[in-house]
Amino acid sequence: MQLSHSPHEDGIWGVAWGRGGRLVTGSVDNAVKIWNTDGGLEPVHTFHGHELGVISVATDLTGRYAVSSSLDSRIKIWNMDDKTHVKTIEGEPVEVWTVACDPHGPHVATGTHAGNVHVYNSESGERVQVLETKGKFIMSLAYSQQGNYLASGAENGAIHVFDTTTGRLVSTLSGHAMSVRSLSFSPDGRFLVSASDDKRVHMYDVHHGSQIAALAGHASWVLSVAWSPAGGSTSNVGAGAVDHIASGSSDKRVKVWDIRAKQCLHTLDHHQDQVWGVAYNEAGTRLATVADDKSLRVFSCQ
């Protein structure tokens, strides 16, 4: 395990991996930080520019750009190679929450308080699509790795899955009784896992629109979830097989689950406050976790 005790001055709400072992974190201290994880956990650069806390961070497919969303209702795009600010996308008040990057196009999506998903062209900054759920505050978003699906999770527990090409609503997934805080697709895009304030992690068959598993074990809100990509070992923490997921909760714990067996494999209790983010690297060999205790932790999955 690699550890940086206090990389930020306040709680860390967002974490995402870029290519080449780079890691991105976003904090309530308004900052976005870049880390090098090769041979340790080394701070590379701090981006400033947000006027309020950073809610979430994401990276594009090239691994060159980081995207952040903030309570200041702005989306910012950063170049991690030359460490520059590329663009700011201005959202309407309370209309920018979690951000997600299209893995196969120049698009950035964000959820809104009105229950819509706004999709922006990351090059021009123009809003190019509005996906309507006719529901509540959108608190989570996730693209499938193939880029054909975009899922949103709402304050009332509803999950909507859209076809990104047509904007058509593919399915509405039910089962959660409270806010859906985080979403993650399986590597093949067939399945979706969700984290909710009802203390559960659900798994859905996207094509059939059905719930196929409910994982219980956290003692409080589940704030984050990530599906491991292929690779890694099946005998250690966060094992990198495609049937493993990780979840973080306000109970201060991270759990690693075996999806096939529908059971918890590991419980990690290293954090001292609620865990806002969990993320596997591209190879599935490392698991990064961030929390309100201001700490960033990276676990080896080999």
C-alpha positions in Angstrom: 0.0 0.0 0.0 1.2 3.5 -0.9 -0.1 6.4 1.2 -0.2 10.2 1.2 -1.8 11.4 4.4 -2.8 14.9 3.6 -2.5 15.7 -0.1 -5.3 18.3 0.1 -6.3 20.9 2.7 -9.9 19.5 2.9 -11.9 16.4 2.1 -11.2 14.7 -1.2 -14.4 13.9 -3.2 -13.0 12.8 -6.6 -10.4 10.4 -7.9 -9.6 9.2 -11.4 -6.7 7.4 -13.2 -5.0 8.7 -16.3 -2.6 6.8 -18.4 1.0 6.1 -17.5 0.3 5.7 -13.8 -1.0 9.2 -13.4 -3.7 9.9 -10.8 -6.1 12.8 -10.5 -7.8 14.0 -7.3 -10.3 16.8 -6.6 -11.0 18.3 -3.3 -13.4 20.6 -1.4 -10.3 22.9 -1.0 -11.0 23.9 -4.7 -7.9 22.3 -6.0 -7.2 19.5 -8.6 -4.0 17.6 -8.1 -2.0 15.3 -10.4 0.1 12.4 -9.0 2.7 10.1 -10.3 2.3 6.6 -8.9 5.3 4.9 -10.5 7.7 3.9 -7.7 5.7 5.8 -5.0 3.1 8.5 -4.7 4.6 11.7 -5.9 2.7 15.0 -6.3 3.3 16.4 -9.9 1.1 19.5 -10.1 -1.8 21.4 -8.6 -4.4 23.1 -10.7 -6.1 26.1 -9.3 -9.1 28.0 -10.8 -12.3 26.7 -9.2 -13.9 29.1 -6.8 -15.7 26.5 -4.7 -15.1 22.8 -3.9 -14.4 20.3 -6.6 -17.1 17.6 -6.7 -15.7 15.2 -9.2 -12.9 14.5 -11.6 -12.5 12.4 -14.7 -9.9 11.7 -17.5 -10.3 11.3 -21.2 -9.4 8.2 -23.2 -6.0 9.6 -24.2 -5.1 10.1 -20.6 -3.8 13.6 -21.5 -6.7 15.6 -20.2 -8.4 15.8 -16.8 -11.9 17.3 -16.3 -13.2 18.6 -13.1 -16.7 19.8 -11.9 -17.3 22.1 -9.0 -19.8 23.7 -6.7 -19.1 26.9 -8.6 -21.1 25.5 -11.5 -18.1 25.2 -13.8 -16.5 22.4 -15.7 -12.7 22.8 -16.2 -10.5 20.9 -18.6 -6.8 20.6 -17.8 -3.8 19.4 -19.9 -1.9 17.1 -17.7 1.1 17.0 -20.1 2.0 20.7 -20.2 0.1 21.4 -16.9 -2.2 24.1 -18.4 -5.8 25.1 -18.1 -7.5 24.4 -21.5 -11.1 25.5 -21.2 -13.9 26.4 -18.8 -17.4 25.4 -19.5 -19.9 27.7 -17.7 -23.0 26.0 -16.4 -26.1 27.5 -15.0 -26.3 27.8 -11.2 -26.8 24.4 -9.5 -26.7 22.8 -13.0 -23.2 21.2 -12.8 -22.6 18.2 -10.6 -20.8 14.9 -11.3 -18.8 14.9 -14.6 -18.1 12.1 -17.0 -16.0 11.9 -20.2 -17.1 10.1 -23.3 -14.4 7.5 -24.0 -14.8 7.7 -27.7 -15.5 11.4 -28.5 -14.9 15.0 -27.5 -17.9 15.0 -25.1 -18.3 15.8 -21.4 -21.5 15.0 -19.5 -22.8 16.5 -16.3 -25.9 15.9 -14.2 -28.2 18.8 -13.2 -30.5 19.7 -10.3 -33.4 19.7 -12.7 -33.0 16.1 -13.5 -31.4 16.5 -16.9 -28.0 15.3 -18.3 -26.2 18.0 -20.3 -23.6 16.9 -22.8 -21.0 19.4 -24.0 -18.5 19.4 -26.8 -15.2 19.6 -24.8 -13.4 21.4 -27.7 -15.9 24.1 -28.4 -17.6 24.2 -24.9 -21.0 24.2 -26.5 -23.9 22.2 -25.1 -24.8 19.7 -27.8 -27.3 17.4 -26.1 -29.9 17.4 -23.3 -31.0 14.1 -22.0 -34.2 14.3 -20.0 -35.1 11.9 -17.2 -38.2 13.8 -16.0 -36.9 13.0 -12.6 -34.9 14.4 -9.7 -31.4 15.8 -9.1 -28.8 13.8 -11.1 -26.1 12.8 -8.6 -24.0 10.3 -10.7 -23.0 9.5 -14.2 -21.1 6.8 -16.1 -20.2 6.1 -19.7 -19.7 2.5 -20.8 -16.2 1.8 -22.1 -17.6 1.3 -25.6 -19.2 4.8 -25.4 -22.6 3.6 -26.5 -24.3 4.0 -23.1 -24.5 6.9 -20.7 -26.1 6.1 -17.3 -27.4 8.6 -14.7 -28.3 8.1 -11.1 -30.8 10.4 -9.3 -31.7 11.7 -5.9 -34.8 9.6 -5.8 -33.0 6.3 -6.5 -33.9 6.0 -10.2 -31.3 5.1 -12.8 -31.6 5.9 -16.5 -29.5 4.5 -19.3 -29.3 6.4 -22.6 -28.1 5.5 -26.1 -25.4 8.2 -26.7 -25.8 8.2 -30.4 -29.5 8.8 -30.6 -30.2 10.2 -27.1 -32.9 7.6 -26.7 -33.7 6.3 -23.2 -32.8 2.6 -23.3 -33.9 1.6 -19.8 -35.1 2.9 -16.5 -33.6 0.8 -13.6 -35.3 0.7 -10.2 -34.5 -0.9 -6.9 -32.8 1.8 -4.8 -34.8 3.5 -2.1 -32.5 6.5 -1.8 -30.0 8.7 -3.8 -27.7 6.9 -6.3 -24.3 8.3 -5.6 -22.1 6.4 -8.0 -22.3 4.2 -11.1 -19.8 2.0 -13.0 -20.2 -0.2 -16.1 -18.7 -3.6 -16.5 -15.8 -3.6 -19.1 -18.0 -5.2 -21.8 -20.8 -2.7 -21.1 -23.4 -5.4 -20.4 -23.8 -4.7 -16.7 -24.0 -1.7 -14.4 -23.3 -1.4 -10.7 -24.7 1.4 -8.5 -24.0 2.8 -5.0 -26.7 4.3 -3.0 -27.6 6.0 0.3 -29.7 2.9 1.1 -26.4 1.2 2.1 -26.5 -1.2 -0.9 -24.7 -1.8 -4.1 -26.9 -3.1 -6.9 -26.0 -4.8 -10.2 -28.2 -4.6 -13.3 -28.4 -6.2 -16.7 -28.4 -3.2 -19.0 -29.9 -4.9 -22.0 -32.8 -6.5 -20.2 -33.2 -3.6 -17.7 -33.3 -6.0 -14.7 -31.7 -6.0 -11.3 -29.6 -9.2 -10.8 -27.9 -8.6 -7.5 -28.1 -6.6 -4.3 -25.0 -6.4 -2.1 -25.4 -5.5 1.5 -22.7 -5.0 4.1 -21.9 -1.3 4.4 -23.2 0.3 7.6 -24.1 3.6 6.0 -24.4 5.4 2.7 -22.4 3.9 -0.2 -20.8 6.9 -1.9 -18.7 5.3 -4.6 -18.3 2.2 -6.7 -15.9 1.0 -9.4 -15.8 -2.1 -11.6 -12.3 -3.6 -12.0 -11.0 -3.9 -15.6 -9.4 -7.1 -16.8 -6.0 -8.1 -15.3 -4.5 -8.3 -11.9 -4.5 -11.1 -9.4 -7.5 -12.8 -7.8 -5.8 -13.5 -4.5 -5.3 -10.0 -3.0 -7.0 -6.7 -2.2 -9.0 -5.3 -5.1 -8.3 -8.3 -7.3 -8.3 -7.2 -10.9 -10.6 -9.8 -12.4 -13.6 -8.5 -14.3 -16.0 -10.0 -11.7 -14.7 -7.8 -8.9 -15.9 -4.3 -7.8 -14.9 -1.9 -5.1 -17.2 0.3 -3.0 -16.6 3.2 -0.6 -19.0 4.3 2.1 -19.6 6.9 4.8 -19.0 4.1 7.2 -15.3 4.9 6.5 -14.7 1.5 4.8 -13.9 0.2 1.4 -15.2 -3.1 0.4 -14.1 -5.4 -2.5 -16.8 -7.7 -3.8 -16.9 -10.9 -5.9 -19.8 -10.2 -8.3 -20.2 -13.9 -9.3 -20.4 -15.1 -5.7 -22.2 -12.0 -4.6 -20.1 -11.7 -1.4 -17.5 -9.4 0.1 -13.9 -10.5 -0.3 -12.1 -7.7 1.6 -13.0 -4.9 3.9 -10.4 -2.1 4.1 -10.7 0.2 7.2 -7.7 2.5 6.7 -9.7 5.8 6.3 -10.8 7.9 9.2 -13.8 9.5 7.5 -16.4 8.8 4.8 -14.9 7.5 1.5 -16.0 9.6 -1.5 -14.1 7.9 -4.3 -12.7 4.6 -5.4 -11.0 4.0 -8.7 -9.1 1.1 -10.4 -6.2 1.9 -12.8 -6.5 0.7 -16.4 -4.7 -2.6 -15.8 -6.7 -3.4 -12.6 -3.5 -3.7 -10.6 -4.1 -0.7 -8.3 -7.0 0.7 -6.4 -7.1 4.3 -5.3 -9.4 5.6 -2.6 -10.1 9.1 -1.3 -12.0 10.4 1.7 -13.1 13.3 3.9 -10.1 12.6 6.1 -8.0 14.4 3.4 -6.1 11.2 2.5 -5.4 9.5 -0.8 -4.5 5.8 -0.5 -3.3 3.5 -3.3 -3.5 -0.3 -2.8 -1.7 -2.9 -4.8 -4.0 -5.5 -6.3 -1.2 -8.0 -7.1 
